[in-house]
Every structure is written in C-alpha cells, then in structure tokens.
Amino acid sequence: MTKLAEMIRGVLAIDPSAPAIEYERVWHTWGDIAAAAERLDAVLTEQGILRGARVAVLLRNRPEFVAVLLSLLMSGRCLATLNPAAPTDKLAADIVHVDCPVVLGLREDWDRPGLRAAAAERGSACIAVDGEATVLAPGEPARGGHPGAPGIAIEMLSSGTTGAPKRIPLPYHNLERALLAAAAYETGRGEGDAARLRAGVAIVSAPMAHIAGVTGVMNNLLAGRKICLIDKFSVEAFRDAVARHRPKVAGAPPSALRMILDANVPKADLASLVAFRTGTAPLDPDLADAFYEKYGIPVLQNYGATEFAGGAAGWTLKDFTAYWKAKRGSVGRLNPRTEARTIDAETGLVQAPGETGLLEIRAPNIGDGESWVRTTDLAIVDPDGFLFIKGRADNAIIRGGFKILPDDVVSVLQQHPAIREAAVVGLDDPRLGQVPAAAYISRSGIEPPPEDELKTWLRSRLMAYQVPVTIRAVAELPRTPSMKVSLPALRSLLEGPEPKEGADAA
C-alpha cells in the first residue's frame, strides 16, 4: 500500500458519520464516500481491472467522482481523465484513443449518442457510477490488449490552452510528494501528525478533469476538511457558497476575479475571506490591486503545471504583506525544495538571476526529482527567489520579423475602461507571416467602443506593430475546462466572419 493510500484511509476512518462533501446543498458523509469507493473497487476487481490497470473516467465535480478518485488512488490503479464537457463526437474519439479496459461515467453521459459504441470499438466495459456502480456493457479484453500504467496515479489531460491537449502521466511518488509539500504549509499537518477532521469548509470549483481540481479536492480531503463542490464556476454559485460557509480562503482563476468585480458582488458576502488564491492563467497586477481595493482581500497567485502535479511557486499572506509593492507582478516565491533558473533559448547557457529567458524547474515532485525540466515559459528569477512569468515562448507572434508577446497586448487592452477581459492570438498572414488579432468582453452596462477608436487608443500605448489588425467584441471567450482562454478556438473564431448584429458573438 502506498503512503498516499494510507493517508486517505486514515482520514476516511476518523468519523464515517461526519459530513464530508456538500453538493447542491446536500451533504455526503465520509462514510458515504468510503462505501462508494469500496463498491467501485469490488466491481473493478470482478471485471479483472487490477493494480496498475488504466481506468478512463468522465470526470465531473460531483461526490461520485471524489469516491472514484479515492478508490483508484487507494487501489494503485491509474485514472485516465476524460472531459465530459467536450462535444460528444470529440469525446467519443477520446474514448477510442485512450484505450482503457473500462470507462466510468454518469448514466446521462452513457446515454449520449456514440459513447457506448466508442467504448465497444476498443472492447472497453462501460460502468455507471451514479448510485451503485453498475456495469452497463461488459468489456472484451482480448480485443485490444489495453496498455497498463504501473506506478502512474493519473494520466491527466493538459489544459489545451495553446493546442491539442496532451496526456501527461503523473507517477504516484510525484503526486504524493506534491501533496505532502502542500501539507507543510498548514499547521498540524507535518510528518507524524495524526489525521483529524477540521472545522471549516473549502470551496472547490476548479474542474476535477484538470490538475487544479484534483489537487484542490485531495489537499482538503487529506487535511480532513469539508468540501463544498461546485460543478462549474459562476459568480452566483461562488457568492452563495462563500456567504453560507464563511471560509477564510477561497480561490478561482483570474477570469473569475474579473467576473466578481464586474458583478459588483457585495463586500459583506465575501467578508470572511482573508485571502483569495488564483492560478492557471496570468494575473494582471492591476486586477489584483482593484480586487484588494474593493474587498480588502489579498490576491495570492501561484504558478504550476499539470506536469508538476501542483505548484512550483506562490504567494503567502506573509510575503504579500512584506513584498507585494516591491515584487508586484510576480507569481510568488519558489516553493521549498524547488529550484528555478532561466536559460538563453539560442545558446542554452544558464543566465544570471534577473535576466529573462526560458524557465527551467527542478523539484522532488517534478520528473525524476533530480533533473532540470524545461518549460515553454519566459521568466525572470530574481535574487530573492521570486518568479516573474513574462509570457510563453511558443505563443510569440512574429509579425514581419518583430516579436509580439500576446500578454503585453492583453495587459494594455484590459486597461481600457470598457474592457473586462481580452485575449490575443496570431493569425496567418501571406505577407508578414503572422499578425495579432484580439477579442474582448466588455464590462456590464458598457457599450463596446468602435474598433477604429480602440485601435487609436492602443497606438498611443503600444508599438505600431503590436496593435491587433482585428479587435472583436464577443459575449464570451472560448475556454478550456480550467477557464483559461482556448487559443485554438479563439483563433478559429477570429478567422471566421464577424457574426451579424443580434447573432451570438461567442
């Protein structure tokens, strides 16, 4: 049994009758979750799905899937994530491609056309996990010889922000180290401390199909803390959960911060919060300042990646108080036992602290724990160990030989009083190679300004080659499950004709 399995079982056994997870205002006990995990383990064992086998899961933010997650982690199986929010035809193709001997989902998902047929194509069993774990269609293991994944806890789909999502294997020992490292930030969760149930309720709205959702659930569960699980972030669902449960800390992506400010959520509804944690996407420091000015709540950003099984750097309240003015714009200080450096992209030489280059990370929970892992992020690591992300090298737009970092243009666009959130991508151009194009959501109650007026405003703040050739107002920006802007989808939107007035601009 792994250390992680021991920790999970220890928490589940403390008080089975105590409330553990609230979903749609209904509480489920620790005993409920443990029993569902045991039932699934029995069904999978009966189907011949043993330790090291891969199990595909159409993950949703529901108590049933918390039980699925725990069951697989306790049994040494590998959870291969699938995103049920994907279009049905794409999800069917993903089921074929993932090639697992069994696929778990809700009955409502199995009723979607083509999904059972996709599973049958690979000889995969279909199991419904709502209510009792029920085999809807048996598998045919002889058909495909499904590959196993011994030692791998989760095959997590990357967010797919810049391209097609990749399936990233997270070994058990890396996930365990990442969760133990997170525990070190909390009083009474060190090595040797007995498991206990805690007061308070954590709010988890990050999708479990993304690493932020999995770590959000696991960090709180291993702390013995109750969880309010939200299907998908919305201002009203978040406001209601905070107002009812009065947590000290809550979090969501930067886009959610903009939504909260734009909705003018009453300060009293968020009064319990002493900090707001954010990540998954760049945080505009002006946005953090605006949130702090309105609500008096520090915004603490962290930086991580799916490959890291969690964070590599982040802000603490103590650091915010001492360093925010001096380190404004940083994603925070490197985590304990995490090292970072930058290299010159052309020469591969390591740069001095304070110089911009490609970021490399080394930490116990990343890769083999000893080698430097190169990212696609441009960054600065300052002498005090604070990390500044300057954009992604693979997002750079080369316009007639001039390099444009989309984040630089986005930052200026979002300073316009009519714009709530913006995004920029490069479009192919036969003469210049690429040109920037932008889309934005306007603030509530404000009419989008004419495009020519916006371009004139930008020319006074950007280099001429940085000004987008197209700037389109949209009702919503296309997003990945983690609420990042999906750049491939945005590119397709901007390459197409602008919707006629009255049509859905999203």
HELIX and SHEET records of a PDB file:
HELIX    1   1 LYS A    3  LEU A   12  1                                  10    
HELIX    2   2 TRP A   30  GLU A   46  1                                  17    
HELIX    3   3 PRO A   63  SER A   75  1                                  13    
HELIX    4   4 THR A   88  VAL A   98  1                                  11    
HELIX    5   5 ARG A  107  TRP A  110  1                                   4    
HELIX    6   6 LEU A  115  GLU A  121  1                                   7    
HELIX    7   7 PRO A  141  ARG A  143  5                                   3    
HELIX    8   8 TYR A  172  ALA A  183  1                                  12    
HELIX    9   9 ILE A  211  LEU A  222  1                                  12    
HELIX   10  10 VAL A  235  HIS A  245  1                                  11    
HELIX   11  11 PRO A  254  ALA A  263  1                                  10    
HELIX   12  12 LYS A  267  LEU A  270  5                                   4    
HELIX   13  13 PRO A  285  TYR A  295  1                                  11    
HELIX   14  14 THR A  306  PHE A  308  5                                   3    
HELIX   15  15 LEU A  317  LYS A  327  1                                  11    
HELIX   16  16 ALA A  393  ASN A  395  5                                   3    
HELIX   17  17 PRO A  406  LEU A  413  1                                   8    
HELIX   18  18 GLU A  451  ARG A  459  1                                   9    
HELIX   19  19 ALA A  464  GLN A  466  5                                   3    
HELIX   20  20 LEU A  487  GLU A  495  1                                   9    
SHEET    1   A 4 VAL A  26  THR A  29  0                                        
SHEET    2   A 4 PRO A  19  TYR A  23 -1                                        
SHEET    3   A 4 LYS A 226  LEU A 229  1                                        
SHEET    4   A 4 VAL A 201  VAL A 204  1                                        
SHEET    1   B 7 THR A 134  ALA A 137  0                                        
SHEET    2   B 7 ALA A 125  ALA A 128 -1                                        
SHEET    3   B 7 VAL A 102  GLY A 105  1                                        
SHEET    4   B 7 ARG A  54  LEU A  58  1                                        
SHEET    5   B 7 CYS A  78  LEU A  82  1                                        
SHEET    6   B 7 ILE A 152  LEU A 157  1                                        
SHEET    7   B 7 ARG A 167  PRO A 171 -1                                        
SHEET    1   C 9 VAL A 249  GLY A 251  0                                        
SHEET    2   C 9 ALA A 275  THR A 278  1                                        
SHEET    3   C 9 VAL A 299  ALA A 305  1                                        
SHEET    4   C 9 GLY A 310  GLY A 314 -1                                        
SHEET    5   C 9 GLY A 332  LEU A 334 -1                                        
SHEET    6   C 9 PHE A 386  ARG A 392 -1                                        
SHEET    7   C 9 VAL A 373  VAL A 381 -1                                        
SHEET    8   C 9 GLY A 357  ARG A 362 -1                                        
SHEET    9   C 9 GLU A 339  ILE A 343 -1                                        
SHEET    1   D 2 ILE A 397  ARG A 399  0                                        
SHEET    2   D 2 PHE A 402  ILE A 404 -1                                        
SHEET    1   E 3 ILE A 419  ASP A 429  0                                        
SHEET    2   E 3 GLY A 433  SER A 442 -1                                        
SHEET    3   E 3 THR A 470  ALA A 473  1                                        
END                                                                             
